[in-house]
Amino acid sequence: MKKHTRFLGAYLLALLAVASIWHAWITPHFSKNEARADSPIRIGTNRALGTVVPYVANDLGLYKKQGLHAQIIDFNDVTTLMEAFSSGQIDVAMLGIAPSAIWQAKGVPLKVVASANGGGHVLMTRQGTGINSIGDLSGKKVATPKPGTVTDTLFRASLMRDIAHLDPDRDIQIVPNMAAADLSTVLFASREVDAAITWEPYASQAEAKYKDSVVLYDAAAEWRRSHPAEHDLYPVNVVIARQDLIDHHPDILRKFLSAHVAAIEFINAHPSEANQIIVNALHLDLAIVTAARKRIDFTSHVNIAASLTTLEWAHSLGYLKTMPQPSALFDLKYLPEESR
């Protein structure tokens, strides 16, 4: 009997230990009643040029300078990232402005607290397709990424509907859900499509690798031409924060954003040194990073008006049922004042 009791006691202790570990794993580090200075701020991102700022900040020791222990977590796609974000496994994240608004509309408590980058999209074809302008895409097959992304909404709403006056659902054959690395492959290697909408650094990689590549539309160049007075390019990636982090640990968010701003300032002020950090983080050639940066910018400043224009593309396509109120989506008061 004593042996059975000892066994039962040990079993219950083991269950309690497992339950404790599970609770610690699923519970956000920054809860209402807990303010642990040694808890890591968990940053969700991916190894892409537009979301590379956390790697630069970490490499420069900027998080440590703010007294933060940063944990950068890589994700392969936005859906997986946002599922982790919604369940409290990450505290801040870098992703597109369109999916940020879409996920908030689904009920995920978040705010856009800073920008990460703008620009970078390129519509490409190859020689011999007979496509000389975006209007020539009528009846052609075009590869695009996952619906609802900034790239997808830019292509369908702005390029096809507003500029080329084509119906993306009827006038062209869209091949959706293509991974970034596969967009140039299906266009230039297997030749399964006639054109593809991609972004940096994949556009620069394609131009370097395939000599028959043709740029149909450089969104960054067109934005600069049509918005000469604006310093920043059109919004693409932003920084979102969980509402519980904002509500209960604004001091930690301010420190994180101070490091974010400092990293961007370094990227812009010291391009050669920053490019080498980016090369190491993304495992790219220096020539590719240098070329790609001509089509993107890094900025922490949020252009709300331009962001709403971007979101209007998503709304017009049905990805957003209603346009968000700026006060409901953006909370910029935790940025250093000069960056707002």
Contacts in CASP RR format, 6 or more apart in sequence:
PFRMAT RR
TARGET T0000
AUTHOR 0000-0000-0000
METHOD contacts of the structure
MODEL  1
MKKHTRFLGAYLLALLAVASIWHAWITPHFSKNEARADSPIRIGTNRALG
TVVPYVANDLGLYKKQGLHAQIIDFNDVTTLMEAFSSGQIDVAMLGIAPS
AIWQAKGVPLKVVASANGGGHVLMTRQGTGINSIGDLSGKKVATPKPGTV
TDTLFRASLMRDIAHLDPDRDIQIVPNMAAADLSTVLFASREVDAAITWE
PYASQAEAKYKDSVVLYDAAAEWRRSHPAEHDLYPVNVVIARQDLIDHHP
DILRKFLSAHVAAIEFINAHPSEANQIIVNALHLDLAIVTAARKRIDFTS
HVNIAASLTTLEWAHSLGYLKTMPQPSALFDLKYLPEESR
26 87 0 8 1.000
26 88 0 8 1.000
26 89 0 8 1.000
28 88 0 8 1.000
28 89 0 8 1.000
28 91 0 8 1.000
28 242 0 8 1.000
28 244 0 8 1.000
28 245 0 8 1.000
29 36 0 8 1.000
29 39 0 8 1.000
29 40 0 8 1.000
29 41 0 8 1.000
29 42 0 8 1.000
29 91 0 8 1.000
30 39 0 8 1.000
30 41 0 8 1.000
30 91 0 8 1.000
30 242 0 8 1.000
30 244 0 8 1.000
30 245 0 8 1.000
30 248 0 8 1.000
30 249 0 8 1.000
30 252 0 8 1.000
31 244 0 8 1.000
31 248 0 8 1.000
32 244 0 8 1.000
32 247 0 8 1.000
32 248 0 8 1.000
35 248 0 8 1.000
35 249 0 8 1.000
37 67 0 8 1.000
38 69 0 8 1.000
39 69 0 8 1.000
40 68 0 8 1.000
40 69 0 8 1.000
40 70 0 8 1.000
40 71 0 8 1.000
41 63 0 8 1.000
41 68 0 8 1.000
41 69 0 8 1.000
41 70 0 8 1.000
41 71 0 8 1.000
41 91 0 8 1.000
41 92 0 8 1.000
41 252 0 8 1.000
41 256 0 8 1.000
42 71 0 8 1.000
42 73 0 8 1.000
42 89 0 8 1.000
42 90 0 8 1.000
42 91 0 8 1.000
42 92 0 8 1.000
43 54 0 8 1.000
43 70 0 8 1.000
43 71 0 8 1.000
43 72 0 8 1.000
43 73 0 8 1.000
43 90 0 8 1.000
43 91 0 8 1.000
43 92 0 8 1.000
43 93 0 8 1.000
43 94 0 8 1.000
43 256 0 8 1.000
44 54 0 8 1.000
44 72 0 8 1.000
44 73 0 8 1.000
44 74 0 8 1.000
44 75 0 8 1.000
44 81 0 8 1.000
44 84 0 8 1.000
44 85 0 8 1.000
44 90 0 8 1.000
44 92 0 8 1.000
44 93 0 8 1.000
44 94 0 8 1.000
45 51 0 8 1.000
45 54 0 8 1.000
45 72 0 8 1.000
45 73 0 8 1.000
45 74 0 8 1.000
45 75 0 8 1.000
45 81 0 8 1.000
45 93 0 8 1.000
45 94 0 8 1.000
45 95 0 8 1.000
46 74 0 8 1.000
46 75 0 8 1.000
46 76 0 8 1.000
46 77 0 8 1.000
46 81 0 8 1.000
46 94 0 8 1.000
47 55 0 8 1.000
47 74 0 8 1.000
47 281 0 8 1.000
47 282 0 8 1.000
47 283 0 8 1.000
48 180 0 8 1.000
48 282 0 8 1.000
49 117 0 8 1.000
49 200 0 8 1.000
49 201 0 8 1.000
49 278 0 8 1.000
49 282 0 8 1.000
49 289 0 8 1.000
49 292 0 8 1.000
49 293 0 8 1.000
49 296 0 8 1.000
50 94 0 8 1.000
50 116 0 8 1.000
50 117 0 8 1.000
50 118 0 8 1.000
50 200 0 8 1.000
50 236 0 8 1.000
50 237 0 8 1.000
50 296 0 8 1.000
50 298 0 8 1.000
51 94 0 8 1.000
51 95 0 8 1.000
51 116 0 8 1.000
51 117 0 8 1.000
51 237 0 8 1.000
52 278 0 8 1.000
52 281 0 8 1.000
52 282 0 8 1.000
53 94 0 8 1.000
53 116 0 8 1.000
53 117 0 8 1.000
53 260 0 8 1.000
53 263 0 8 1.000
53 264 0 8 1.000
53 267 0 8 1.000
53 298 0 8 1.000
54 70 0 8 1.000
54 72 0 8 1.000
54 94 0 8 1.000
54 260 0 8 1.000
54 263 0 8 1.000
55 72 0 8 1.000
55 277 0 8 1.000
55 278 0 8 1.000
55 281 0 8 1.000
55 282 0 8 1.000
56 263 0 8 1.000
56 266 0 8 1.000
56 267 0 8 1.000
56 274 0 8 1.000
56 277 0 8 1.000
56 278 0 8 1.000
56 281 0 8 1.000
57 63 0 8 1.000
57 70 0 8 1.000
57 259 0 8 1.000
57 260 0 8 1.000
57 262 0 8 1.000
57 263 0 8 1.000
58 70 0 8 1.000
58 72 0 8 1.000
59 277 0 8 1.000
59 280 0 8 1.000
59 281 0 8 1.000
60 262 0 8 1.000
60 263 0 8 1.000
60 266 0 8 1.000
60 277 0 8 1.000
62 259 0 8 1.000
62 262 0 8 1.000
62 263 0 8 1.000
63 69 0 8 1.000
63 70 0 8 1.000
63 256 0 8 1.000
63 259 0 8 1.000
65 259 0 8 1.000
65 262 0 8 1.000
66 255 0 8 1.000
66 256 0 8 1.000
66 258 0 8 1.000
66 259 0 8 1.000
67 255 0 8 1.000
68 252 0 8 1.000
68 255 0 8 1.000
68 256 0 8 1.000
68 259 0 8 1.000
70 256 0 8 1.000
70 259 0 8 1.000
73 84 0 8 1.000
73 89 0 8 1.000
73 90 0 8 1.000
75 81 0 8 1.000
75 84 0 8 1.000
77 146 0 8 1.000
78 95 0 8 1.000
78 96 0 8 1.000
78 99 0 8 1.000
78 146 0 8 1.000
78 149 0 8 1.000
81 90 0 8 1.000
81 93 0 8 1.000
81 95 0 8 1.000
82 93 0 8 1.000
82 95 0 8 1.000
82 99 0 8 1.000
82 103 0 8 1.000
82 108 0 8 1.000
84 90 0 8 1.000
85 93 0 8 1.000
85 103 0 8 1.000
85 108 0 8 1.000
85 110 0 8 1.000
85 240 0 8 1.000
85 242 0 8 1.000
86 103 0 8 1.000
86 108 0 8 1.000
88 242 0 8 1.000
90 242 0 8 1.000
91 241 0 8 1.000
91 242 0 8 1.000
91 245 0 8 1.000
92 113 0 8 1.000
92 239 0 8 1.000
92 240 0 8 1.000
92 241 0 8 1.000
92 242 0 8 1.000
92 245 0 8 1.000
92 253 0 8 1.000
92 256 0 8 1.000
93 239 0 8 1.000
93 240 0 8 1.000
94 116 0 8 1.000
94 237 0 8 1.000
94 238 0 8 1.000
94 239 0 8 1.000
95 237 0 8 1.000
95 238 0 8 1.000
95 240 0 8 1.000
96 149 0 8 1.000
96 150 0 8 1.000
96 236 0 8 1.000
96 237 0 8 1.000
96 238 0 8 1.000
97 112 0 8 1.000
97 150 0 8 1.000
97 235 0 8 1.000
97 236 0 8 1.000
97 237 0 8 1.000
97 238 0 8 1.000
97 307 0 8 1.000
97 310 0 8 1.000
97 311 0 8 1.000
98 148 0 8 1.000
98 149 0 8 1.000
98 150 0 8 1.000
98 153 0 8 1.000
98 310 0 8 1.000
98 311 0 8 1.000
98 313 0 8 1.000
98 314 0 8 1.000
98 319 0 8 1.000
98 320 0 8 1.000
99 148 0 8 1.000
99 149 0 8 1.000
99 150 0 8 1.000
100 110 0 8 1.000
100 112 0 8 1.000
100 238 0 8 1.000
100 240 0 8 1.000
100 329 0 8 1.000
101 311 0 8 1.000
101 314 0 8 1.000
101 320 0 8 1.000
101 324 0 8 1.000
101 329 0 8 1.000
102 148 0 8 1.000
102 314 0 8 1.000
102 319 0 8 1.000
102 320 0 8 1.000
103 110 0 8 1.000
104 110 0 8 1.000
104 324 0 8 1.000
104 328 0 8 1.000
104 329 0 8 1.000
105 320 0 8 1.000
105 321 0 8 1.000
105 322 0 8 1.000
105 324 0 8 1.000
109 242 0 8 1.000
109 243 0 8 1.000
109 244 0 8 1.000
110 240 0 8 1.000
110 241 0 8 1.000
110 242 0 8 1.000
110 243 0 8 1.000
111 240 0 8 1.000
111 241 0 8 1.000
111 243 0 8 1.000
111 246 0 8 1.000
111 329 0 8 1.000
111 330 0 8 1.000
111 331 0 8 1.000
112 238 0 8 1.000
112 239 0 8 1.000
112 240 0 8 1.000
112 302 0 8 1.000
112 307 0 8 1.000
112 329 0 8 1.000
112 330 0 8 1.000
112 331 0 8 1.000
112 332 0 8 1.000
113 239 0 8 1.000
113 240 0 8 1.000
113 241 0 8 1.000
113 246 0 8 1.000
113 253 0 8 1.000
113 257 0 8 1.000
113 330 0 8 1.000
113 331 0 8 1.000
113 332 0 8 1.000
113 334 0 8 1.000
113 335 0 8 1.000
114 238 0 8 1.000
114 239 0 8 1.000
114 257 0 8 1.000
114 260 0 8 1.000
114 261 0 8 1.000
114 300 0 8 1.000
114 302 0 8 1.000
114 332 0 8 1.000
114 335 0 8 1.000
114 339 0 8 1.000
115 232 0 8 1.000
115 235 0 8 1.000
115 237 0 8 1.000
115 238 0 8 1.000
115 239 0 8 1.000
115 299 0 8 1.000
115 300 0 8 1.000
115 301 0 8 1.000
115 302 0 8 1.000
115 303 0 8 1.000
116 236 0 8 1.000
116 237 0 8 1.000
116 238 0 8 1.000
116 239 0 8 1.000
116 298 0 8 1.000
116 299 0 8 1.000
116 300 0 8 1.000
117 236 0 8 1.000
117 237 0 8 1.000
117 296 0 8 1.000
117 297 0 8 1.000
117 298 0 8 1.000
117 299 0 8 1.000
118 220 0 8 1.000
118 232 0 8 1.000
118 233 0 8 1.000
118 234 0 8 1.000
118 235 0 8 1.000
118 236 0 8 1.000
118 237 0 8 1.000
118 296 0 8 1.000
118 297 0 8 1.000
118 298 0 8 1.000
118 299 0 8 1.000
119 199 0 8 1.000
119 200 0 8 1.000
119 219 0 8 1.000
119 220 0 8 1.000
119 223 0 8 1.000
119 233 0 8 1.000
119 234 0 8 1.000
119 236 0 8 1.000
119 295 0 8 1.000
119 296 0 8 1.000
119 297 0 8 1.000
120 199 0 8 1.000
120 200 0 8 1.000
120 203 0 8 1.000
120 219 0 8 1.000
120 220 0 8 1.000
120 233 0 8 1.000
120 236 0 8 1.000
120 292 0 8 1.000
120 295 0 8 1.000
120 296 0 8 1.000
121 150 0 8 1.000
121 151 0 8 1.000
121 154 0 8 1.000
121 155 0 8 1.000
121 197 0 8 1.000
121 198 0 8 1.000
121 199 0 8 1.000
121 203 0 8 1.000
121 219 0 8 1.000
121 220 0 8 1.000
121 236 0 8 1.000
122 197 0 8 1.000
122 198 0 8 1.000
122 199 0 8 1.000
122 200 0 8 1.000
122 203 0 8 1.000
122 215 0 8 1.000
122 217 0 8 1.000
122 218 0 8 1.000
122 219 0 8 1.000
122 295 0 8 1.000
123 134 0 8 1.000
123 155 0 8 1.000
123 159 0 8 1.000
123 195 0 8 1.000
123 196 0 8 1.000
123 197 0 8 1.000
123 215 0 8 1.000
123 216 0 8 1.000
123 217 0 8 1.000
123 219 0 8 1.000
124 184 0 8 1.000
124 187 0 8 1.000
124 195 0 8 1.000
124 196 0 8 1.000
124 197 0 8 1.000
124 198 0 8 1.000
124 203 0 8 1.000
124 206 0 8 1.000
124 213 0 8 1.000
124 214 0 8 1.000
124 215 0 8 1.000
124 216 0 8 1.000
125 131 0 8 1.000
125 187 0 8 1.000
125 194 0 8 1.000
125 195 0 8 1.000
125 196 0 8 1.000
125 214 0 8 1.000
125 216 0 8 1.000
126 187 0 8 1.000
126 188 0 8 1.000
126 191 0 8 1.000
126 210 0 8 1.000
126 212 0 8 1.000
126 213 0 8 1.000
126 214 0 8 1.000
127 212 0 8 1.000
127 214 0 8 1.000
128 212 0 8 1.000
129 140 0 8 1.000
129 194 0 8 1.000
129 195 0 8 1.000
130 136 0 8 1.000
131 137 0 8 1.000
131 140 0 8 1.000
131 194 0 8 1.000
131 195 0 8 1.000
131 214 0 8 1.000
131 216 0 8 1.000
133 216 0 8 1.000
134 159 0 8 1.000
134 160 0 8 1.000
134 163 0 8 1.000
134 164 0 8 1.000
134 216 0 8 1.000
134 217 0 8 1.000
135 164 0 8 1.000
135 165 0 8 1.000
135 166 0 8 1.000
137 160 0 8 1.000
137 164 0 8 1.000
137 166 0 8 1.000
137 171 0 8 1.000
137 172 0 8 1.000
137 194 0 8 1.000
137 195 0 8 1.000
138 164 0 8 1.000
138 166 0 8 1.000
138 171 0 8 1.000
138 172 0 8 1.000
139 171 0 8 1.000
139 172 0 8 1.000
139 173 0 8 1.000
140 172 0 8 1.000
140 173 0 8 1.000
140 193 0 8 1.000
140 194 0 8 1.000
140 195 0 8 1.000
141 172 0 8 1.000
141 173 0 8 1.000
141 175 0 8 1.000
141 192 0 8 1.000
141 193 0 8 1.000
141 194 0 8 1.000
141 195 0 8 1.000
142 155 0 8 1.000
142 172 0 8 1.000
142 173 0 8 1.000
142 174 0 8 1.000
142 175 0 8 1.000
142 193 0 8 1.000
142 194 0 8 1.000
142 195 0 8 1.000
142 196 0 8 1.000
142 197 0 8 1.000
143 175 0 8 1.000
143 178 0 8 1.000
143 182 0 8 1.000
143 183 0 8 1.000
143 186 0 8 1.000
143 187 0 8 1.000
143 192 0 8 1.000
143 193 0 8 1.000
143 195 0 8 1.000
143 196 0 8 1.000
143 197 0 8 1.000
144 151 0 8 1.000
144 152 0 8 1.000
144 155 0 8 1.000
144 156 0 8 1.000
144 174 0 8 1.000
144 175 0 8 1.000
144 176 0 8 1.000
144 178 0 8 1.000
144 196 0 8 1.000
144 197 0 8 1.000
145 151 0 8 1.000
145 152 0 8 1.000
145 176 0 8 1.000
145 177 0 8 1.000
145 178 0 8 1.000
145 179 0 8 1.000
145 180 0 8 1.000
145 183 0 8 1.000
145 197 0 8 1.000
146 152 0 8 1.000
146 176 0 8 1.000
146 177 0 8 1.000
147 176 0 8 1.000
147 177 0 8 1.000
147 319 0 8 1.000
148 314 0 8 1.000
148 317 0 8 1.000
148 319 0 8 1.000
150 235 0 8 1.000
150 236 0 8 1.000
150 237 0 8 1.000
150 310 0 8 1.000
151 197 0 8 1.000
151 198 0 8 1.000
151 199 0 8 1.000
152 176 0 8 1.000
152 197 0 8 1.000
153 310 0 8 1.000
153 313 0 8 1.000
153 314 0 8 1.000
153 317 0 8 1.000
153 319 0 8 1.000
154 197 0 8 1.000
154 219 0 8 1.000
154 310 0 8 1.000
154 313 0 8 1.000
155 168 0 8 1.000
155 197 0 8 1.000
156 168 0 8 1.000
156 174 0 8 1.000
156 313 0 8 1.000
156 317 0 8 1.000
157 168 0 8 1.000
157 312 0 8 1.000
157 313 0 8 1.000
157 314 0 8 1.000
157 316 0 8 1.000
157 317 0 8 1.000
158 313 0 8 1.000
159 197 0 8 1.000
159 217 0 8 1.000
159 219 0 8 1.000
160 166 0 8 1.000
160 167 0 8 1.000
160 168 0 8 1.000
160 171 0 8 1.000
160 172 0 8 1.000
161 167 0 8 1.000
161 168 0 8 1.000
161 316 0 8 1.000
166 172 0 8 1.000
168 174 0 8 1.000
175 186 0 8 1.000
175 192 0 8 1.000
175 193 0 8 1.000
178 186 0 8 1.000
178 196 0 8 1.000
180 198 0 8 1.000
180 199 0 8 1.000
180 202 0 8 1.000
181 202 0 8 1.000
183 196 0 8 1.000
183 197 0 8 1.000
183 198 0 8 1.000
183 202 0 8 1.000
184 196 0 8 1.000
184 198 0 8 1.000
184 202 0 8 1.000
184 205 0 8 1.000
184 206 0 8 1.000
184 209 0 8 1.000
184 210 0 8 1.000
186 192 0 8 1.000
186 193 0 8 1.000
186 196 0 8 1.000
187 193 0 8 1.000
187 194 0 8 1.000
187 195 0 8 1.000
187 196 0 8 1.000
187 206 0 8 1.000
188 206 0 8 1.000
188 209 0 8 1.000
188 210 0 8 1.000
188 212 0 8 1.000
188 213 0 8 1.000
195 216 0 8 1.000
198 206 0 8 1.000
199 236 0 8 1.000
200 292 0 8 1.000
200 293 0 8 1.000
200 295 0 8 1.000
200 296 0 8 1.000
201 282 0 8 1.000
201 284 0 8 1.000
201 288 0 8 1.000
201 289 0 8 1.000
201 291 0 8 1.000
201 292 0 8 1.000
203 215 0 8 1.000
203 292 0 8 1.000
203 295 0 8 1.000
204 288 0 8 1.000
204 291 0 8 1.000
204 292 0 8 1.000
204 295 0 8 1.000
205 284 0 8 1.000
205 288 0 8 1.000
206 213 0 8 1.000
207 213 0 8 1.000
207 215 0 8 1.000
207 291 0 8 1.000
208 287 0 8 1.000
208 288 0 8 1.000
208 291 0 8 1.000
218 295 0 8 1.000
219 234 0 8 1.000
220 233 0 8 1.000
220 294 0 8 1.000
220 295 0 8 1.000
220 296 0 8 1.000
221 295 0 8 1.000
223 233 0 8 1.000
223 234 0 8 1.000
224 233 0 8 1.000
230 303 0 8 1.000
230 306 0 8 1.000
231 299 0 8 1.000
232 297 0 8 1.000
232 299 0 8 1.000
232 301 0 8 1.000
232 303 0 8 1.000
232 306 0 8 1.000
233 296 0 8 1.000
233 297 0 8 1.000
234 306 0 8 1.000
234 309 0 8 1.000
234 310 0 8 1.000
235 302 0 8 1.000
235 303 0 8 1.000
235 306 0 8 1.000
235 307 0 8 1.000
235 310 0 8 1.000
236 296 0 8 1.000
238 302 0 8 1.000
238 307 0 8 1.000
239 257 0 8 1.000
239 260 0 8 1.000
239 300 0 8 1.000
241 253 0 8 1.000
241 331 0 8 1.000
241 334 0 8 1.000
245 252 0 8 1.000
245 253 0 8 1.000
246 253 0 8 1.000
246 331 0 8 1.000
246 334 0 8 1.000
250 334 0 8 1.000
253 334 0 8 1.000
254 334 0 8 1.000
257 300 0 8 1.000
257 334 0 8 1.000
257 335 0 8 1.000
257 336 0 8 1.000
257 339 0 8 1.000
258 336 0 8 1.000
260 300 0 8 1.000
261 300 0 8 1.000
261 335 0 8 1.000
261 336 0 8 1.000
261 339 0 8 1.000
264 298 0 8 1.000
264 299 0 8 1.000
264 300 0 8 1.000
266 273 0 8 1.000
266 274 0 8 1.000
267 274 0 8 1.000
267 298 0 8 1.000
268 274 0 8 1.000
268 298 0 8 1.000
271 293 0 8 1.000
275 286 0 8 1.000
275 289 0 8 1.000
275 290 0 8 1.000
275 293 0 8 1.000
276 286 0 8 1.000
278 284 0 8 1.000
278 289 0 8 1.000
279 285 0 8 1.000
279 286 0 8 1.000
279 289 0 8 1.000
282 289 0 8 1.000
300 335 0 8 1.000
300 339 0 8 1.000
301 339 0 8 1.000
301 340 0 8 1.000
302 330 0 8 1.000
302 332 0 8 1.000
302 340 0 8 1.000
304 326 0 8 1.000
304 330 0 8 1.000
307 330 0 8 1.000
308 323 0 8 1.000
308 326 0 8 1.000
311 320 0 8 1.000
311 323 0 8 1.000
311 324 0 8 1.000
312 323 0 8 1.000
314 320 0 8 1.000
315 321 0 8 1.000
315 322 0 8 1.000
315 323 0 8 1.000
332 340 0 8 1.000
333 340 0 8 1.000
END
